[in-house]
């Protein structure tokens, strides 16, 4: 079992650079691929970024490439999402997830956090 708790969301102006954190419980964090997803009002949950267990592989959704950076610290059981140059269309609830594979399909992830709201004002 893994419990995930996100933090770092809030109201941000367009162009801002917040960093989201996701703290995981348990001693098996390093055995999971970690991902960020987001869900905007009235839309389906969508993949944002994923990082492999050791942190050597990352993959991003096209609209966030070059603006967002996913990273992890296995010693701290934490995964991060650094978001730069935020746009109003980035407004969503952001979720972290843990799974066995570094892929973009949300069905592949077994554990989810409760989400943190990010609202970007123009």
Backbone torsions as a table, in degrees:
resi	resn	phi	psi	omega
1	UNK	NA	139.1	176.3
2	UNK	-130.0	130.5	173.8
3	UNK	-109.0	134.3	-174.7
4	UNK	-121.0	135.3	179.4
5	UNK	-131.9	116.9	179.1
6	UNK	-88.8	154.0	174.6
7	UNK	-154.1	166.3	175.2
8	UNK	105.5	-2.4	179.4
9	UNK	-79.0	-177.1	178.9
10	UNK	147.6	-165.0	178.7
11	UNK	-91.3	125.8	-175.8
12	UNK	-132.4	143.4	175.9
13	UNK	-78.6	150.9	175.6
14	UNK	-53.6	136.7	-177.0
15	UNK	91.6	-7.3	-178.5
16	UNK	-72.2	172.0	-173.9
17	UNK	-138.8	67.4	177.3
18	UNK	-77.4	161.7	174.2
19	UNK	-122.9	125.5	175.2
20	UNK	-90.7	146.0	175.9
21	UNK	-124.4	151.0	175.8
22	UNK	-137.1	111.4	-179.7
23	UNK	-95.7	133.1	-178.0
24	UNK	-111.0	143.6	175.2
25	UNK	-90.0	167.2	174.9
26	UNK	88.5	170.3	-175.1
27	UNK	-104.5	10.5	-175.4
28	UNK	-112.1	16.7	-176.0
29	UNK	-54.2	-42.5	-174.9
30	UNK	-69.4	-8.3	178.7
31	UNK	-91.5	-1.1	-177.4
32	UNK	-111.9	139.0	162.0
33	UNK	-71.8	145.1	-177.4
34	UNK	-122.8	141.5	-177.5
35	UNK	-138.3	159.5	170.0
36	UNK	-115.9	135.1	172.7
37	UNK	-123.7	166.7	175.3
38	UNK	-145.2	156.1	178.9
39	UNK	-139.8	117.2	176.8
40	UNK	-89.9	158.0	-179.6
41	UNK	-56.4	129.9	177.3
42	UNK	76.3	5.6	-179.5
43	UNK	-121.0	162.9	177.7
44	UNK	-77.1	156.9	176.1
45	UNK	-65.6	136.4	-178.2
46	UNK	-129.4	149.3	178.2
47	UNK	-67.3	141.8	176.6
48	UNK	-116.4	-54.2	-176.3
49	UNK	-161.6	155.5	177.4
50	UNK	-139.7	151.1	176.1
51	UNK	-135.5	139.7	-178.0
52	UNK	-72.2	173.7	-174.8
53	UNK	-57.6	-43.8	-178.2
54	UNK	-90.9	-5.3	178.4
55	UNK	86.8	5.9	-175.8
56	UNK	-84.8	-17.6	-178.7
57	UNK	-121.8	133.1	173.6
58	UNK	-135.2	154.7	179.4
59	UNK	-148.6	141.4	-174.8
60	UNK	-129.9	153.9	169.6
61	UNK	-67.7	140.7	-174.4
62	UNK	-52.6	-46.4	-175.9
63	UNK	-64.1	-16.1	-178.5
64	UNK	-106.7	-4.8	179.5
65	UNK	-59.0	133.4	-179.0
66	UNK	84.9	-13.7	178.7
67	UNK	-110.7	-36.3	-177.6
68	UNK	-107.9	148.0	176.0
69	UNK	-134.8	124.2	175.9
70	UNK	-97.4	140.0	177.6
71	UNK	-149.3	167.6	179.6
72	UNK	-145.7	153.3	174.3
73	UNK	-126.4	99.6	-175.2
74	UNK	-68.1	-24.5	177.5
75	UNK	-70.8	-26.1	179.5
76	UNK	-104.6	3.3	-179.3
77	UNK	53.3	44.2	-174.7
78	UNK	-136.7	140.1	172.3
79	UNK	-117.4	145.5	-176.1
80	UNK	-122.8	156.6	169.7
81	UNK	-133.8	104.4	175.1
82	UNK	-84.8	121.6	-177.4
83	UNK	-114.2	123.7	179.0
84	UNK	-118.2	158.6	175.8
85	UNK	50.3	50.0	-176.6
86	UNK	-62.6	146.7	178.6
87	UNK	-121.2	156.3	177.3
88	UNK	-54.5	-32.7	-179.8
89	UNK	-72.3	-5.5	173.0
90	UNK	-83.5	-4.7	178.8
91	UNK	-61.4	125.3	-177.5
92	UNK	-177.9	170.1	165.4
93	UNK	-87.6	128.0	-177.8
94	UNK	-103.8	130.2	-178.2
95	UNK	-118.7	140.3	167.9
96	UNK	-100.9	154.4	-175.9
97	UNK	-145.7	150.8	178.8
98	UNK	-120.6	136.5	-180.0
99	UNK	-154.1	-179.2	-175.1
100	UNK	-86.0	-21.5	-174.2
101	UNK	-129.5	148.7	-178.5
102	UNK	-87.6	69.3	-178.4
103	UNK	-127.3	172.6	-171.8
104	UNK	-98.3	2.8	-176.6
105	UNK	-87.4	123.4	-173.4
106	UNK	-67.5	-25.3	179.3
107	UNK	-64.4	-18.7	-177.2
108	UNK	-80.5	-7.2	-175.1
109	UNK	-102.2	129.8	-173.1
110	UNK	-89.5	-29.3	-172.8
111	UNK	-125.9	139.0	-176.0
112	UNK	-134.0	146.9	170.6
113	UNK	-83.6	179.7	-177.3
114	UNK	-84.9	-12.6	177.3
115	UNK	96.3	152.8	174.8
116	UNK	-135.4	132.9	-175.2
117	UNK	-79.6	132.2	171.1
118	UNK	-121.0	120.6	179.4
119	UNK	-119.5	122.8	-177.8
120	UNK	-107.1	119.2	179.7
121	UNK	-94.7	143.6	-178.2
122	UNK	-91.1	NA	NA
